[in-house]
């Protein structure tokens, strides 16, 4: 982070607080796997659930006692979810 220029950092923050593609979610035509942490205050479970409900081909998982960094806080659970999701996709492509 210390190598990121001040201008770039400001642009990243601007993008984070203004980016809104919520209304485009129904347009996504590929399977999506959403994983939230029940203790996440940055991307709360209720927000992730609202996103999931807009998707045509989605799966949603909420990991209990996990915060924003689900892959670091619950790596085994996260990996299992992702691997099962990818396996389903692979099987669907083969049929």
Secondary structure as UniProt FT lines:
FT   TURN            2..3
FT   HELIX           6..18
FT   HELIX           22..27
FT   STRAND          32..37
FT   TURN            38..39
FT   HELIX           45..54
FT   STRAND          58..63
FT   TURN            64..65
FT   HELIX           70..73
FT   HELIX           75..94
//
